Amino acid sequence: MGCDRAYVARMERVDGILIPAGTAWRGDAAARRVFDALLAGGYQAYFVGGCVRNALLKEPDSDIDLATDARPDEVTLAAKEAG
């Protein structure tokens, strides 16, 4: 299965991370701080779910979901450290 060029064309690299172009959720300061804290802690982190779908459709977000390989207590610590 090949990569859809139209999808790739709508992606952009921000701080070394490939994200959908023109996405509103990347401007959510709290989500970005937690995301950055997880990456800084050596964990994998991904924006997932409806926020990605809505970003691609240029729709507003109702919530932001992150997926990570960090354990729940590590996510809590990262979120507290992120403010």
Kinemage of the C-alpha trace (Angstrom):
@kinemage 1
@onewidth
@group {chain A} dominant
@subgroup {mainchain}
@vectorlist {calphas} color= white
{ca met a 1} P 0.000 0.000 0.000
{ca gly a 2} L 1.519 3.323 -1.080
{ca cys a 3} L 1.332 6.670 0.625
{ca asp a 4} L -1.377 9.055 -0.549
{ca arg a 5} L 0.472 12.093 -1.958
{ca ala a 6} L -2.480 14.419 -1.264
{ca tyr a 7} L -2.308 13.462 2.412
{ca val a 8} L 1.457 13.971 2.571
{ca ala a 9} L 1.119 17.332 0.842
{ca arg a 10} L -1.137 18.476 3.685
{ca met a 11} L 1.474 17.677 6.335
{ca glu a 12} L 4.088 20.057 7.715
{ca arg a 13} L 7.063 19.724 10.035
{ca val a 14} L 6.901 21.797 13.233
{ca asp a 15} L 9.801 21.505 15.663
{ca gly a 16} L 10.887 18.336 13.878
{ca ile a 17} L 7.430 16.743 14.210
{ca leu a 18} L 5.255 15.918 11.194
{ca ile a 19} L 1.720 17.241 11.760
{ca pro a 20} L -1.277 18.079 9.565
{ca ala a 21} L -0.820 21.511 7.964
{ca gly a 22} L -2.827 24.384 9.408
{ca thr a 23} L -3.923 22.481 12.476
{ca ala a 24} L -5.573 24.503 15.209
{ca trp a 25} L -4.803 22.025 18.012
{ca arg a 26} L -1.078 22.567 17.696
{ca gly a 27} L -1.792 26.006 19.122
{ca asp a 28} L -3.341 24.525 22.277
{ca ala a 29} L -0.634 25.535 24.740
{ca ala a 30} L -1.538 23.008 27.455
{ca ala a 31} L -1.641 20.036 25.083
{ca arg a 32} L 1.587 21.114 23.432
{ca arg a 33} L 3.346 21.483 26.825
{ca val a 34} L 2.316 17.962 27.863
{ca phe a 35} L 3.272 16.603 24.431
{ca asp a 36} L 6.687 18.304 24.621
{ca ala a 37} L 7.228 17.098 28.216
{ca leu a 38} L 6.550 13.505 27.170
{ca leu a 39} L 9.008 13.764 24.273
{ca ala a 40} L 11.613 15.412 26.512
{ca gly a 41} L 11.165 12.540 28.972
{ca gly a 42} L 12.115 10.074 26.242
{ca tyr a 43} L 8.592 8.815 25.570
{ca gln a 44} L 6.771 8.524 22.284
{ca ala a 45} L 3.741 10.796 21.981
{ca tyr a 46} L 1.179 11.264 19.230
{ca phe a 47} L -1.856 13.453 18.685
{ca val a 48} L -4.633 10.958 17.863
{ca gly a 49} L -8.338 10.639 17.322
{ca gly a 50} L -10.811 13.380 16.559
{ca cys a 51} L -8.325 16.254 16.784
{ca val a 52} L -6.320 14.751 13.906
{ca arg a 53} L -9.452 14.038 11.877
{ca asn a 54} L -10.789 17.534 12.516
{ca ala a 55} L -7.416 19.093 11.679
{ca leu a 56} L -7.401 17.342 8.315
{ca leu a 57} L -10.990 18.469 7.696
{ca lys a 58} L -10.213 21.977 9.049
{ca glu a 59} L -12.964 21.580 11.637
{ca pro a 60} L -12.823 22.900 15.229
{ca asp a 61} L -11.756 20.561 18.025
{ca ser a 62} L -13.901 19.562 20.963
{ca asp a 63} L -11.046 17.754 22.744
{ca ile a 64} L -7.448 16.700 22.201
{ca asp a 65} L -6.217 13.139 22.645
{ca leu a 66} L -2.615 12.040 23.045
{ca ala a 67} L -1.304 8.480 22.815
{ca thr a 68} L 1.988 7.609 24.501
{ca asp a 69} L 4.085 4.708 25.688
{ca ala a 70} L 4.445 6.393 29.096
{ca arg a 71} L 2.652 4.763 32.037
{ca pro a 72} L -0.269 6.701 33.571
{ca asp a 73} L 1.830 7.837 36.548
{ca glu a 74} L 4.530 9.064 34.151
{ca val a 75} L 1.953 10.997 32.135
{ca thr a 76} L 0.636 12.593 35.335
{ca leu a 77} L 4.151 13.597 36.359
{ca ala a 78} L 4.921 14.999 32.891
{ca ala a 79} L 1.654 16.982 32.910
{ca lys a 80} L 2.395 18.418 36.359
{ca glu a 81} L 5.911 19.373 35.300
{ca ala a 82} L 4.516 20.954 32.112
{ca gly a 83} L 2.227 23.183 34.177
